[in-house]
Amino acid sequence: MRRRRTLSEVLADARQERRLTQPELAQRIRVSSQQISRWERGIQRPNRDNIKLLADELGLDVNDLLGLALEAQAEELTEMRRDLADVRRDRDLLLEKFEELARRIEAATERLETESKERARRP
């Protein structure tokens, strides 16, 4: 399955395609270049107003911009759900093995106690 691009990737690519530096884009939408950097690195997400400004400045449709990011998040969530299901199956198998082992230890302990009592009764 092809990985969807994140909002940060779309922003960085669109800015670079338009041959804008982070400081230039930042100046155009009135934020700091550090803020642009944080958005492009995925450290923070732009708020709704800044998403609109970014989309307008970069010639992108807001729905497409967010749609790409939301699809990536939905795919990541689906993958996490699959991983959780795998972990639960593994947990259930481990619990079954643990319970079987506990039964075997209990049976072995009972056998040893019985044998020990029998030996103690012998002259």
Order of alpha helices (4+ residues) and beta strands (2+ residues): alpha-alpha-alpha-alpha-alpha
